[in-house]
Amino acid sequence: MHYPFEPYRIKAVEPIPILSREARIKRIEEARYNLFLLKAEHVTIDFLTDSGTGAMSAAQWAALQQGDESYAGARSFSHFISTIRSYMPFKHIFPAHQGRAAEHLLFSVVMKPGFIVPNNTHFDTTRGNVEYLKGEAVDIGSSEGMQASEEHPFKGNMDCDRLRNLLEKNADLVPLVMITVTDNASGGQPVSMENIRTVKAICDEFNKPLFIDACRFAENAYFIKTCEPGYEDHSIESIVREMFSYADGMTMSAKKDCLVNIGGWVACNNDAWAQQIEDQLILFEGFPTYGGLAGRDLDAIAVGLTEVMDEAYLRARVGAVAYFADALEAVGVPVIRPPGGHAVFVDALACLPHVDALAYPGQALAVSLYVEGGVRSVEVGTVMFGKQPDGTEKPAKRDWIRLALPRRVYTQSHLDYTVDVFKRVLECKDNLKGFRIVREQAHLRHFTAHFEPIKNS
Ligand SMILES: Cc1ncc(COP(=O)(O)O)c(C=O)c1O
């Protein structure tokens, strides 16, 4: 087990809250056993998400000061566009306040009721946006991706046979094909260049545009460099350029691989779609040269987009995730192998086999980690994906929890502390009970649902 060298040093620090176990029991009860409803001031180590939680660099803080806040045609917008275009040369690029806003802009233009969107695995907001517009979000990830214990280097790949079958049967209903890099919902697993190239060739055969959900494009590029034969000597920048050369558009949450706390964009080459996206943008987000962001945010994104491609940074980032996964596995935690780029995923059903899938073992495990050590994770299982469009519920394909590492925030001692917390949870795991949902919303229920412990589950 090796903890990687971080190619940066700390310049500003923020204290971490430390509560007693009794206080944590009270806080989680007040939060209705939903970790999203906890106050951050009651969380010791926050692995809820890697989205927007990273630390900006000195250069990014300096760029904020350069922000041009002109309503239209700001210098910051030109900086933003020219930086993106140097790696992702799309004809039309529109800023948006975050990834789901970009998804909303895209899907509100391309979707009609009954349309189908294939993706390796839809992230929850992507699925939510498709289903909100009465479309069907179809996951066609590779079979290796479904095997929690199998060591395949590119478990995020799309199943190209299933894509072809789907297009042969239903091409008229498919407005675009989407591929998510890395594949967050399947464990932050990367997609190979070969897979992206093959998916693009199939899309071309059926005359369908390929869009990349690109939140973690740089982490994906690092995996291509280190695991895909033929790419060892390529720079991260050239791998990124090749990945996007196969795409006709993209959605982006800059909160991940642009190392900022807010922002995103949607891009495409289709003029007619771009016109409609622009109309929607003006209506819902803002003028096309700022799209719901401040000028300074656009500058920070542009700087972050360049910084994230530093190979030494990516080595430390992906290496810290691997260290964390290995350390957890060494104390008996069933982690998903191999670890992905931004998070460690734990198989909650394997950990708590006595808890029924519809009593949410992932939620039980996540609550227990908070109670034992103030560690916040998130359930990625039946709570998140079990609700069906017709209102019924069925067990999700996987019942995992995710511990996502914010970028440039935590150090080795924070990861080691969390491993110790897991040890305590494993000691009492047979006594953990499941939960029932007592209040939920129609869409993305995991964010706001209220839970109640099941006394005799
Ligand atoms: C793969 C993927 N797509 C889309 C999104 C949505 O981005 P945002 O949270 O900025 O709306 C996320 C966020 O985690 C994601 O991981």
The ligand as a Tripos MOL2 file, in Angstrom:
@<TRIPOS>MOLECULE
LIG
   16    16     1     0     0
SMALL
NO_CHARGES

@<TRIPOS>ATOM
      1 C1        -21.4760   11.6390  -14.3450 C.3       1 LIG1
      2 C2        -22.2060   12.8540  -13.8540 C.ar      1 LIG1
      3 N1        -23.0200   13.5210  -14.6890 N.ar      1 LIG1
      4 C3        -23.6790   14.6260  -14.2960 C.ar      1 LIG1
      5 C4        -23.5600   15.1160  -13.0160 C.ar      1 LIG1
      6 C5        -24.3470   16.3320  -12.6060 C.3       1 LIG1
      7 O1        -23.5320   17.4300  -12.3540 O.3       1 LIG1
      8 P1        -23.9590   18.5780  -11.2970 P.3       1 LIG1
      9 O2        -23.9230   17.9680   -9.9450 O.co2     1 LIG1
     10 O3        -22.9410   19.6420  -11.5010 O.co2     1 LIG1
     11 O4        -25.3220   19.0240  -11.6650 O.co2     1 LIG1
     12 C6        -22.7380   14.4440  -12.1120 C.ar      1 LIG1
     13 C7        -22.6000   14.9460  -10.7230 C.2       1 LIG1
     14 O5        -22.1060   14.2970   -9.8290 O.2       1 LIG1
     15 C8        -22.0330   13.2870  -12.5420 C.ar      1 LIG1
     16 O6        -21.2210   12.6050  -11.7120 O.3       1 LIG1
@<TRIPOS>BOND
     1     1     2 1
     2     2     3 ar
     3     2    15 ar
     4     3     4 ar
     5     4     5 ar
     6     5     6 1
     7     5    12 ar
     8     6     7 1
     9     7     8 1
    10     8     9 2
    11     8    10 1
    12     8    11 1
    13    12    13 1
    14    12    15 ar
    15    13    14 2
    16    15    16 1
@<TRIPOS>SUBSTRUCTURE
     1 LIG1         1 GROUP 0 **** ****
